[in-house]
Amino acid sequence: MTHGVGMRFGIVSGTRKPFPELVRRWQEAESLGFDTVWVTDHFITGDEPGEDLEPIYEAWTAIAGLAMATSSIRFGVMVTGNTYRNPALLAKQAVTIDHISNGRLILGIGAGWWVREHDAYGYEMPGNRELVDRFEEALEIITRLQEDERATFKGKYYWVNDAPFEPKPIQKPHIPLMIGSSGPRMLRLTAKYADEWNTRGPVETIKPRLEALDRALVDAGRDPKTIVHSVWPWGEKWTSVDDVKQMIAEYQEAGFTEIIFSWPGDEYVDVMHVVARDVLPGLRG
């Protein structure tokens, strides 16, 4: 099954390189015509001793600066860990960056998952049920703050009380919301709240998730064609132009409407340039 939304192509710059290199990557992604560019939301780079000493920047402050170095490309965090920030604060950060970028932000968010990162920085890491409960409350607050003149919501974990929220985002009625999800309950929340959905993995693993999401969208009274179905594949995908074309075809046939690539290793940068110039334009529309 394919969806009616035209194909879109993004790329993850990461936040591990020196900041001038990140600026260069974002400007290069924009000049190559990528539709979106992303960072990830992590405070450390790995679990192994020594690996976790590799430098990495905080995602939301990084994209505020990177937005100023670009003018047209859309961007976001792939995806924000809900447990790391109060949702009202995250909403205020997001609307600020929406204005900084003249309406180019996509608000990517997920429930959170990395135990080591939570332990290292003093964040509570609840069980899966509570993680999703917290996430649902956060989605409601983030949505209401953007759309209501004053927001009131009393949850078990988060609340706002007669909260004004100005300025409202440039993008109406709210900043496009991307949810990273895979499990049944998370997919139902995606169907209720999201404008875009992202998942990761090989086609055979994630195609059932896409089908489950589309069923949830129909159950929620939404047309599956109106939501972006986005995938960030595992592994290196820049080995050759033909390999990239084959990968895109497989995900497109499965029903995905956005492919988000990892930034290539130095030996594959030329492949990225050829794909961006000669392949991707013909696949949009």
Backbone bond lengths (Angstrom), bond angles and torsions (degrees), N, CA, C in turn:
res aa  C-N    CA-C-N  psi(-1)  N-CA   C-N-CA  omega(-1)  CA-C   N-CA-C  phi
1 M - - - 1.456 - - 1.516 109.38 -
2 T 1.299 117.19 137.26 1.459 121.98 173.40 1.519 108.94 -117.82
3 H 1.324 116.70 155.34 1.452 122.63 -178.42 1.525 109.96 -102.73
4 G 1.337 114.50 164.26 1.447 119.52 -174.46 1.514 114.98 -80.87
5 V 1.330 116.76 -10.67 1.456 119.98 -179.66 1.524 109.06 -75.42
6 G 1.360 117.38 136.79 1.445 120.29 178.33 1.516 111.45 -64.17
7 M 1.331 116.74 153.10 1.463 120.58 179.99 1.525 111.22 -65.44
8 R 1.323 114.60 147.05 1.450 122.68 179.05 1.518 106.98 -135.00
9 F 1.339 116.44 150.18 1.459 120.27 -175.23 1.527 109.91 -133.84
10 G 1.326 114.66 128.38 1.458 120.82 179.89 1.510 111.18 -124.26
11 I 1.328 115.24 175.32 1.457 120.43 179.89 1.525 109.02 -149.64
12 V 1.330 115.93 143.22 1.463 122.07 -179.69 1.526 108.85 -97.90
13 S 1.313 115.73 118.76 1.467 119.95 179.36 1.513 111.86 -82.52
14 G 1.337 116.91 -24.42 1.453 120.81 -171.27 1.520 111.59 75.45
15 T 1.330 115.67 176.01 1.472 121.04 176.34 1.527 110.97 -131.36
16 R 1.332 117.42 24.23 1.459 120.90 -176.21 1.526 113.10 -94.78
17 K 1.299 118.17 -22.51 1.459 121.06 -177.48 1.520 110.58 -79.05
18 P 1.325 117.60 160.07 1.470 119.47 173.08 1.528 110.46 -54.34
19 F 1.333 116.15 147.73 1.461 118.88 -171.41 1.529 113.37 -58.21
20 P 1.338 120.61 -40.23 1.467 118.39 176.56 1.535 113.02 -58.06
21 E 1.331 117.37 -33.25 1.466 120.50 176.90 1.528 110.74 -70.13
22 L 1.312 118.02 -36.21 1.465 119.95 175.97 1.523 110.96 -65.32
23 V 1.321 116.78 -40.70 1.466 120.12 175.44 1.526 110.00 -58.78
24 R 1.323 115.56 -45.94 1.469 119.10 179.85 1.527 111.07 -60.94
25 R 1.321 117.15 -41.71 1.463 120.25 180.00 1.534 111.52 -63.81
26 W 1.322 116.62 -43.96 1.467 118.72 -179.62 1.528 110.53 -64.72
27 Q 1.326 116.63 -40.85 1.465 118.79 178.59 1.525 111.32 -67.59
28 E 1.324 116.55 -35.13 1.464 120.12 177.30 1.524 110.22 -67.91
29 A 1.327 117.84 -43.98 1.464 120.71 178.00 1.522 110.84 -58.88
30 E 1.326 116.39 -41.00 1.465 120.09 178.44 1.519 110.97 -65.92
31 S 1.320 118.05 -44.47 1.466 120.71 -178.07 1.527 111.85 -67.96
32 L 1.343 117.22 -28.72 1.458 120.62 178.53 1.528 112.72 -79.42
33 G 1.312 117.11 -8.99 1.460 119.84 176.12 1.510 115.14 91.51
34 F 1.342 118.50 12.17 1.459 118.50 174.58 1.531 109.44 -61.23
35 D 1.318 115.32 146.88 1.464 119.90 -178.27 1.520 111.99 -79.07
36 T 1.336 116.66 -34.25 1.458 120.71 -176.74 1.522 110.14 -141.20
37 V 1.351 115.44 156.60 1.457 121.78 174.76 1.525 107.27 -139.27
38 W 1.349 116.21 143.26 1.450 120.59 -168.05 1.527 112.16 -135.93
39 V 1.337 114.48 154.06 1.454 121.75 165.30 1.529 107.37 -119.71
40 T 1.340 116.44 167.94 1.451 120.95 175.83 1.520 109.95 -105.85
41 D 1.328 116.90 162.98 1.463 121.90 -174.87 1.518 109.86 -107.77
42 H 1.316 115.54 82.44 1.462 120.13 177.95 1.521 110.52 -138.05
43 F 1.325 115.16 155.17 1.457 122.26 179.04 1.520 111.81 -106.93
44 I 1.332 117.24 -16.73 1.448 123.66 174.84 1.524 107.93 -134.75
45 T 1.315 116.68 165.65 1.467 120.03 -172.44 1.518 113.86 -104.92
46 G 1.325 118.51 -11.40 1.452 119.23 -179.14 1.508 111.60 -174.44
47 D 1.333 115.97 172.55 1.461 121.86 -177.93 1.526 113.61 -89.26
48 E 1.324 117.22 -24.01 1.461 120.21 -172.24 1.529 111.48 -77.08
49 P 1.343 117.07 142.80 1.479 120.04 175.88 1.528 110.70 -55.95
50 G 1.305 116.37 134.41 1.461 121.39 -176.22 1.512 111.53 91.83
51 E 1.327 116.96 -48.76 1.471 120.58 176.43 1.519 110.62 -60.46
52 D 1.332 116.47 -36.28 1.459 119.49 -177.27 1.529 112.75 -77.04
53 L 1.342 117.42 0.56 1.464 120.65 175.62 1.528 112.73 -94.09
54 E 1.329 116.81 -1.71 1.467 119.60 178.33 1.527 109.32 -66.50
55 P 1.330 118.70 135.33 1.466 120.33 -178.13 1.533 112.06 -63.01
56 I 1.325 115.32 144.02 1.463 121.43 175.57 1.523 107.66 -154.75
57 Y 1.334 116.47 137.61 1.463 121.65 -179.05 1.525 111.22 -90.83
58 E 1.332 115.54 157.46 1.459 121.49 173.41 1.525 109.42 -72.33
59 A 1.320 116.26 138.51 1.471 120.79 -165.85 1.528 113.67 -69.07
60 W 1.329 118.17 -47.93 1.469 119.06 -170.56 1.521 112.56 -73.65
61 T 1.323 117.72 -36.72 1.461 118.13 174.52 1.529 110.11 -68.97
62 A 1.334 117.00 -33.59 1.460 119.96 178.51 1.523 111.52 -63.53
63 I 1.348 117.82 -46.60 1.472 118.16 -176.51 1.520 112.11 -71.51
64 A 1.333 117.51 -23.68 1.463 118.59 174.61 1.525 109.93 -62.67
65 G 1.351 116.28 -43.11 1.460 119.44 177.34 1.512 112.69 -71.46
66 L 1.328 117.28 -42.04 1.461 120.94 -178.06 1.522 111.68 -66.29
67 A 1.312 117.11 -31.24 1.468 119.83 177.05 1.523 111.06 -59.30
68 M 1.327 116.58 -34.51 1.457 120.56 -178.25 1.526 112.43 -72.36
69 A 1.329 116.25 -16.99 1.470 120.63 -179.53 1.523 112.65 -92.31
70 T 1.339 117.13 -1.14 1.467 121.89 -179.73 1.520 108.78 -129.81
71 S 1.333 116.19 170.29 1.466 118.53 -176.22 1.522 114.40 -133.71
72 S 1.338 118.76 -19.02 1.463 118.71 -173.65 1.526 114.34 -133.60
73 I 1.314 118.30 -28.14 1.455 120.41 -174.21 1.529 110.40 -70.96
74 R 1.334 116.61 141.02 1.455 121.74 175.16 1.526 109.04 -83.73
75 F 1.333 117.17 156.59 1.456 118.92 -169.97 1.516 110.59 -158.31
76 G 1.335 114.54 168.04 1.454 119.23 175.59 1.512 111.68 -179.23
77 V 1.332 114.73 -170.59 1.461 123.51 178.14 1.525 107.71 -105.28
78 M 1.317 115.99 128.31 1.462 122.88 -174.29 1.535 110.35 -111.68
79 V 1.329 120.38 89.54 1.442 128.29 -19.61 1.526 107.85 -118.39
80 T 1.322 116.96 162.27 1.454 122.69 -179.99 1.522 110.61 -65.59
81 G 1.333 117.54 133.13 1.459 121.10 173.45 1.516 110.50 -78.75
82 N 1.317 117.31 115.69 1.458 120.79 -175.15 1.521 112.82 -58.57
83 T 1.316 117.49 -33.41 1.461 120.81 -174.87 1.528 113.73 -70.55
84 Y 1.328 117.97 -12.04 1.460 120.88 -174.84 1.528 114.27 -88.69
85 R 1.340 117.91 -15.08 1.464 119.68 -174.97 1.525 110.15 -144.15
86 N 1.308 115.95 139.28 1.456 119.73 170.05 1.531 109.38 -56.84
87 P 1.329 118.97 134.40 1.474 119.61 -173.67 1.523 113.80 -63.78
88 A 1.326 118.32 -31.86 1.460 119.09 177.47 1.528 110.70 -67.90
89 L 1.343 116.61 -39.61 1.458 120.11 175.33 1.531 110.41 -63.44
90 L 1.328 117.01 -44.71 1.469 119.72 178.68 1.521 110.98 -59.67
91 A 1.320 117.13 -41.36 1.468 119.99 178.64 1.530 110.71 -61.81
92 K 1.331 116.98 -39.94 1.466 120.09 179.01 1.527 111.29 -68.83
93 Q 1.337 117.08 -39.99 1.467 119.61 174.26 1.523 110.47 -59.29
94 A 1.323 115.71 -45.09 1.463 119.92 -176.40 1.523 111.77 -64.60
95 V 1.323 117.33 -44.36 1.461 118.48 -177.91 1.531 110.56 -68.82
96 T 1.334 117.02 -31.41 1.463 119.86 175.72 1.528 110.30 -63.04
97 I 1.325 116.47 -46.24 1.468 120.19 -179.72 1.519 110.96 -70.93
98 D 1.323 118.36 -29.87 1.461 120.72 173.67 1.523 110.27 -59.57
99 H 1.331 116.80 -40.67 1.473 120.37 177.99 1.528 111.22 -74.36
100 I 1.323 117.81 -40.76 1.461 120.58 177.23 1.530 110.80 -54.82
101 S 1.335 115.71 -39.35 1.471 121.04 -173.21 1.520 113.51 -97.27
102 N 1.329 117.36 5.31 1.466 121.56 -177.70 1.529 111.48 57.48
103 G 1.335 115.05 46.01 1.453 120.30 170.88 1.511 115.72 80.96
104 R 1.349 118.11 37.86 1.472 120.10 -178.58 1.527 113.42 -110.89
105 L 1.320 118.51 -2.07 1.462 121.74 -174.75 1.526 111.69 -77.68
106 I 1.330 115.66 141.92 1.461 123.52 164.67 1.524 106.32 -113.80
107 L 1.330 117.16 129.15 1.463 120.97 -175.56 1.522 108.50 -92.13
108 G 1.330 115.58 98.18 1.459 121.05 178.97 1.513 110.89 -92.02
109 I 1.353 117.01 133.43 1.456 120.19 -176.59 1.529 110.28 -151.66
110 G 1.321 114.97 146.78 1.456 122.65 174.56 1.516 109.56 -140.29
111 A 1.324 116.61 176.71 1.464 120.83 -172.39 1.523 113.38 -75.98
112 G 1.344 118.39 -22.04 1.461 122.10 -175.47 1.522 110.45 99.95
113 W 1.378 115.52 150.12 1.464 116.34 -173.40 1.523 115.69 -156.99
114 W 1.330 120.58 -27.49 1.455 121.09 -166.38 1.524 110.65 -84.01
115 V 1.335 116.87 106.74 1.454 122.63 -175.18 1.534 110.95 -61.83
116 R 1.313 117.25 -46.43 1.472 121.46 -177.57 1.527 111.27 -57.84
117 E 1.297 116.61 -41.28 1.456 121.09 -178.64 1.533 110.59 -66.61
118 H 1.331 116.47 -42.15 1.462 120.01 177.05 1.523 110.90 -62.17
119 D 1.328 116.26 -45.70 1.459 120.08 -179.92 1.526 111.78 -62.26
120 A 1.323 116.63 -41.46 1.460 120.97 -175.67 1.523 112.18 -65.08
121 Y 1.336 117.19 -35.05 1.459 120.26 -172.05 1.526 113.57 -111.07
122 G 1.346 116.80 9.82 1.455 119.18 172.17 1.512 114.93 79.33
123 Y 1.336 117.27 23.55 1.448 120.49 175.15 1.522 109.76 -94.70
124 E 1.327 115.51 136.34 1.458 119.87 176.49 1.524 109.67 -65.38
125 M 1.328 116.68 135.72 1.464 121.78 177.85 1.527 108.18 -115.70
126 P 1.334 117.07 92.19 1.461 119.74 -177.63 1.527 111.47 -75.06
127 G 1.324 116.40 173.41 1.453 121.45 174.08 1.516 111.43 -69.77
128 N 1.316 116.17 171.05 1.462 121.04 -173.42 1.521 112.88 -58.63
129 R 1.328 117.92 -42.65 1.467 119.57 -178.67 1.524 110.77 -60.01
130 E 1.350 116.09 -47.91 1.458 118.88 179.89 1.516 111.85 -67.27
131 L 1.323 117.78 -36.30 1.466 120.23 176.23 1.520 110.98 -54.07
132 V 1.332 116.18 -46.50 1.461 120.12 -177.97 1.525 110.78 -73.70
133 D 1.345 118.01 -35.84 1.463 120.15 174.59 1.528 110.89 -58.24
134 R 1.327 116.09 -46.49 1.461 120.71 178.25 1.530 110.80 -61.30
135 F 1.311 114.71 -42.62 1.462 120.10 -178.16 1.524 111.12 -62.35
136 E 1.329 116.73 -43.21 1.465 119.71 179.80 1.525 110.95 -61.86
137 E 1.324 116.71 -43.37 1.464 119.60 177.91 1.528 110.94 -62.34
138 A 1.329 116.59 -41.91 1.467 120.22 -179.75 1.518 111.38 -62.28
139 L 1.338 117.73 -42.73 1.461 120.85 179.20 1.522 110.87 -60.20
140 E 1.321 116.71 -41.53 1.459 120.05 -179.60 1.527 110.66 -64.20
141 I 1.318 117.42 -43.47 1.468 120.69 -179.77 1.526 110.73 -66.08
142 I 1.332 117.34 -46.74 1.463 120.94 -178.80 1.525 110.61 -59.83
143 T 1.323 116.95 -39.23 1.468 120.77 179.47 1.516 111.31 -70.09
144 R 1.326 116.64 -47.86 1.467 119.81 -176.19 1.523 111.91 -64.45
145 L 1.322 117.82 -40.37 1.457 119.89 -179.61 1.521 111.06 -58.87
146 Q 1.310 116.88 -40.17 1.462 120.52 -177.73 1.527 112.93 -74.18
147 E 1.319 116.91 -30.75 1.464 119.96 -170.16 1.529 113.87 -103.58
148 D 1.339 118.00 -26.67 1.467 121.02 -177.56 1.522 110.37 -96.62
149 E 1.335 116.23 150.40 1.468 119.24 175.96 1.515 110.63 -62.42
150 R 1.328 115.89 -44.20 1.461 122.74 174.16 1.522 107.45 -136.09
151 A 1.309 117.59 135.68 1.456 121.18 -175.09 1.524 110.71 -110.24
152 T 1.333 115.09 133.66 1.451 121.89 172.58 1.524 108.12 -129.70
153 F 1.308 115.49 126.02 1.464 121.00 178.15 1.516 107.70 -153.24
154 K 1.326 116.48 130.10 1.466 121.06 179.12 1.518 108.33 -118.61
155 G 1.322 116.20 105.78 1.446 120.99 176.21 1.517 110.75 -107.41
156 K 1.291 115.75 -178.66 1.456 120.58 177.69 1.515 111.23 -74.24
157 Y 1.335 116.63 -31.35 1.470 121.21 -173.23 1.527 113.00 -113.64
158 Y 1.329 117.69 -30.35 1.463 121.94 -177.42 1.528 108.70 -135.51
159 W 1.312 115.21 151.44 1.451 118.62 174.76 1.517 109.91 -155.22
160 V 1.322 114.43 155.58 1.461 123.10 168.71 1.522 106.42 -133.09
161 N 1.318 116.53 149.22 1.460 120.91 -173.57 1.516 110.00 -133.69
162 D 1.329 115.95 107.28 1.468 121.22 179.93 1.529 110.04 48.63
163 A 1.334 115.89 47.18 1.462 122.01 -171.32 1.523 111.70 -89.03
164 P 1.335 117.33 113.11 1.476 118.59 171.23 1.519 109.30 -70.85
165 F 1.306 115.85 157.29 1.474 119.30 -176.47 1.521 107.97 -150.40
166 E 1.313 115.22 90.34 1.460 121.45 -179.99 1.519 109.51 -130.62
167 P 1.333 117.76 142.96 1.457 125.75 0.81 1.524 111.83 -76.56
168 K 1.315 115.71 156.23 1.453 119.64 169.82 1.528 108.72 -72.04
169 P 1.326 117.97 160.83 1.471 119.57 -179.42 1.519 112.19 -65.24
170 I 1.314 115.73 154.45 1.465 120.70 173.61 1.516 109.99 -63.63
171 Q 1.327 116.88 -40.83 1.457 121.56 -179.05 1.530 109.38 -79.62
172 K 1.303 116.90 131.69 1.459 122.45 -174.37 1.529 110.60 -115.50
173 P 1.348 116.48 146.85 1.467 128.00 -1.58 1.526 113.83 -79.36
174 H 1.357 115.75 -6.88 1.459 120.56 178.02 1.522 108.47 -158.79
175 I 1.311 115.97 164.41 1.463 120.52 173.32 1.527 108.08 -59.90
176 P 1.350 119.24 132.65 1.462 119.92 179.06 1.520 110.93 -52.01
177 L 1.332 115.20 129.87 1.449 121.58 -175.48 1.523 109.91 -102.95
178 M 1.332 116.17 119.34 1.457 121.90 173.02 1.525 108.69 -103.95
179 I 1.321 116.18 127.66 1.458 121.13 176.85 1.526 109.01 -112.11
180 G 1.330 115.39 129.45 1.457 121.24 171.78 1.521 108.96 -91.64
181 S 1.336 117.41 119.37 1.462 119.52 -172.80 1.512 111.22 -157.01
182 S 1.361 115.03 160.55 1.462 119.95 177.51 1.522 112.80 -146.29
183 G 1.336 119.27 -36.83 1.455 121.74 -176.66 1.515 112.71 -75.36
184 P 1.337 117.87 163.41 1.475 121.73 -174.40 1.527 114.02 -57.38
185 R 1.328 118.02 -46.63 1.459 118.98 -178.30 1.522 111.38 -69.15
186 M 1.320 117.42 -39.56 1.461 120.93 176.99 1.525 110.98 -63.22
187 L 1.316 117.57 -37.20 1.464 120.33 177.74 1.520 110.57 -66.94
188 R 1.330 117.77 -35.44 1.470 119.48 176.52 1.521 111.03 -65.66
189 L 1.335 117.12 -39.15 1.463 119.63 175.66 1.526 111.05 -65.69
190 T 1.325 116.33 -38.20 1.463 120.57 175.28 1.517 110.30 -58.43
191 A 1.320 116.35 -45.15 1.462 120.81 -179.32 1.528 111.53 -63.48
192 K 1.317 117.04 -31.39 1.470 120.71 -178.91 1.525 112.40 -79.41
193 Y 1.340 117.28 -41.27 1.461 120.09 -167.71 1.529 115.70 -110.84
194 A 1.320 119.10 -27.80 1.465 120.96 -162.44 1.524 113.15 -85.80
195 D 1.315 114.32 149.99 1.463 122.92 167.04 1.525 110.44 -96.72
196 E 1.330 115.46 -23.63 1.459 121.64 -179.53 1.523 107.99 -141.85
197 W 1.324 115.51 151.21 1.464 121.84 179.81 1.517 108.28 -129.03
198 N 1.338 116.37 140.87 1.455 120.22 176.04 1.516 110.48 -131.42
199 T 1.330 114.41 143.01 1.452 120.47 173.79 1.517 108.14 -144.63
200 R 1.348 115.79 171.81 1.452 120.76 -177.44 1.520 110.06 -132.25
201 G 1.342 115.90 148.92 1.443 119.82 173.99 1.512 112.94 134.29
202 P 1.342 117.03 173.12 1.458 120.98 176.98 1.523 111.18 -71.17
203 V 1.321 116.00 158.41 1.459 121.60 -173.61 1.524 111.50 -53.93
204 E 1.326 117.35 -47.24 1.461 120.08 -173.90 1.525 112.06 -64.68
205 T 1.337 116.86 -25.35 1.463 120.80 179.79 1.517 111.83 -82.32
206 I 1.323 117.20 -38.43 1.463 119.53 -170.42 1.524 114.26 -101.10
207 K 1.323 118.51 -11.47 1.462 118.50 176.69 1.525 111.81 -59.72
208 P 1.347 119.64 -41.68 1.473 118.30 175.60 1.525 113.63 -60.15
209 R 1.344 117.50 -31.59 1.467 120.05 176.37 1.526 110.09 -65.01
210 L 1.325 116.40 -43.40 1.460 120.64 179.30 1.523 110.04 -60.26
211 E 1.308 116.46 -44.70 1.465 120.03 179.74 1.520 110.98 -64.26
212 A 1.350 117.28 -38.70 1.465 120.87 177.35 1.524 111.05 -65.97
213 L 1.345 116.80 -39.26 1.461 119.84 176.85 1.519 110.90 -62.29
214 D 1.322 117.22 -44.86 1.462 119.54 -178.98 1.524 111.42 -62.62
215 R 1.336 117.72 -36.96 1.462 119.66 175.38 1.526 110.56 -64.49
216 A 1.340 116.29 -40.60 1.460 120.05 178.81 1.527 111.33 -65.50
217 L 1.332 116.76 -37.36 1.467 120.25 177.21 1.519 111.10 -63.35
218 V 1.321 116.80 -44.25 1.462 120.38 178.21 1.525 110.10 -62.50
219 D 1.320 116.45 -43.38 1.466 120.31 178.13 1.523 111.72 -61.07
220 A 1.341 116.29 -31.47 1.465 121.15 179.30 1.527 112.32 -85.21
221 G 1.326 116.84 2.07 1.462 120.81 179.49 1.509 114.12 79.76
222 R 1.340 116.90 23.77 1.461 120.68 -178.72 1.522 110.16 -115.16
223 D 1.311 115.72 147.03 1.460 122.02 176.44 1.523 108.72 -80.49
224 P 1.335 119.27 120.98 1.467 120.08 179.84 1.527 113.69 -56.11
225 K 1.312 117.76 -24.46 1.458 120.39 -178.81 1.524 112.67 -70.38
226 T 1.319 117.18 -13.54 1.462 119.51 -176.19 1.524 113.09 -91.24
227 I 1.321 118.91 -0.23 1.462 121.80 179.91 1.525 109.37 -118.08
228 V 1.318 116.01 136.91 1.460 120.73 177.69 1.520 109.12 -70.12
229 H 1.331 116.81 129.39 1.467 123.19 176.10 1.528 107.23 -104.33
230 S 1.327 115.44 104.45 1.461 121.57 -168.26 1.520 110.49 -113.47
231 V 1.329 116.07 142.39 1.457 120.86 178.13 1.521 109.86 -134.20
232 W 1.319 114.64 138.19 1.462 122.04 170.39 1.523 106.09 -111.99
233 P 1.320 118.99 99.86 1.471 121.21 -174.14 1.529 111.37 -65.52
234 W 1.323 114.62 156.43 1.458 120.28 173.70 1.521 110.76 -78.67
235 G 1.334 115.87 148.20 1.457 119.48 167.44 1.515 114.34 83.38
236 E 1.310 115.01 173.53 1.458 122.71 -179.76 1.520 110.06 -75.56
237 K 1.332 116.70 126.34 1.466 120.79 -176.25 1.527 113.02 -120.35
238 W 1.320 117.00 12.30 1.463 119.96 -175.60 1.527 112.17 -105.04
239 T 1.315 118.86 21.26 1.460 121.51 -171.98 1.521 113.37 -63.50
240 S 1.334 117.62 -30.89 1.462 121.61 174.23 1.515 108.27 -163.72
241 V 1.323 116.35 162.22 1.461 120.45 178.06 1.526 109.94 -60.51
242 D 1.320 117.86 -42.68 1.462 120.56 -179.97 1.518 111.64 -63.83
243 D 1.346 117.15 -38.52 1.460 120.07 178.46 1.529 110.85 -63.28
244 V 1.312 116.58 -41.12 1.462 120.11 179.01 1.527 110.01 -65.39
245 K 1.319 117.49 -43.86 1.459 120.87 179.91 1.527 111.14 -61.32
246 Q 1.326 116.33 -41.02 1.463 119.77 179.47 1.526 111.14 -65.56
247 M 1.339 116.00 -42.09 1.452 119.94 179.01 1.524 111.37 -61.30
248 I 1.334 116.38 -46.82 1.460 120.38 179.35 1.524 110.44 -58.89
249 A 1.321 116.87 -44.25 1.465 121.03 -178.45 1.522 111.21 -60.62
250 E 1.336 117.04 -40.49 1.461 120.54 -178.85 1.526 111.33 -65.61
251 Y 1.318 117.10 -44.81 1.459 119.56 179.89 1.527 111.28 -70.95
252 Q 1.319 117.45 -36.83 1.460 120.52 178.30 1.523 110.32 -63.96
253 E 1.314 116.82 -42.93 1.458 120.81 179.18 1.527 111.00 -63.23
254 A 1.322 116.69 -33.79 1.460 120.49 178.44 1.526 112.73 -71.22
255 G 1.333 117.44 -17.60 1.453 121.07 177.59 1.511 115.61 117.20
256 F 1.327 117.70 6.05 1.460 120.00 179.41 1.528 110.64 -81.57
257 T 1.330 115.10 143.06 1.462 120.93 -177.40 1.530 112.93 -114.64
258 E 1.324 116.84 -1.91 1.464 120.13 172.07 1.522 109.28 -141.98
259 I 1.322 115.99 132.91 1.454 122.79 171.86 1.525 107.35 -110.37
260 I 1.325 116.56 127.05 1.458 121.48 177.48 1.519 107.87 -112.73
261 F 1.312 116.20 114.58 1.457 122.65 -176.58 1.520 111.03 -87.97
262 S 1.323 116.31 152.71 1.462 121.01 164.58 1.532 108.84 -77.81
263 W 1.342 116.03 151.23 1.461 119.27 176.41 1.529 108.75 -64.13
264 P 1.325 118.43 133.95 1.469 119.44 -174.95 1.521 112.39 -72.73
265 G 1.340 114.81 156.18 1.449 119.76 166.64 1.520 110.01 -64.75
266 D 1.319 116.36 161.80 1.458 120.64 -174.93 1.530 112.31 -54.64
267 E 1.346 116.58 -33.54 1.461 119.49 -176.23 1.531 112.55 -73.05
268 Y 1.347 117.00 -10.82 1.464 119.79 -177.14 1.530 113.09 -115.28
269 V 1.322 117.96 6.67 1.463 120.00 -178.15 1.529 111.25 -60.42
270 D 1.332 117.27 -38.14 1.462 119.78 178.87 1.527 111.51 -62.23
271 V 1.336 117.11 -36.64 1.465 120.47 177.03 1.526 109.95 -63.15
272 M 1.327 116.66 -43.22 1.469 119.98 177.40 1.519 111.09 -57.99
273 H 1.317 117.06 -43.14 1.469 120.41 -178.96 1.525 111.08 -62.91
274 V 1.321 116.80 -43.61 1.465 119.78 -179.96 1.522 110.76 -65.22
275 V 1.331 116.63 -44.75 1.464 120.43 179.77 1.523 110.62 -60.90
276 A 1.327 116.76 -46.16 1.463 120.48 -177.84 1.525 111.44 -64.37
277 R 1.324 116.52 -36.69 1.469 120.62 -176.28 1.526 112.37 -81.95
278 D 1.340 116.84 -41.42 1.462 119.88 -167.80 1.523 115.39 -109.25
279 V 1.335 117.41 -19.98 1.470 119.97 -173.46 1.524 111.74 -107.56
280 L 1.314 116.77 -52.63 1.458 119.90 -171.28 1.527 114.34 -62.48
281 P 1.345 120.06 -39.89 1.475 118.19 -179.48 1.529 113.73 -56.80
282 G 1.323 117.21 -35.60 1.454 120.33 -179.12 1.513 114.34 -75.59
283 L 1.334 116.98 -11.84 1.463 121.00 -178.19 1.535 112.49 -98.40
284 R 1.328 116.97 -9.59 1.451 119.98 176.96 1.532 109.88 -82.30
285 G 1.337 115.52 174.78 1.459 118.41 174.57 1.509 111.57 103.48
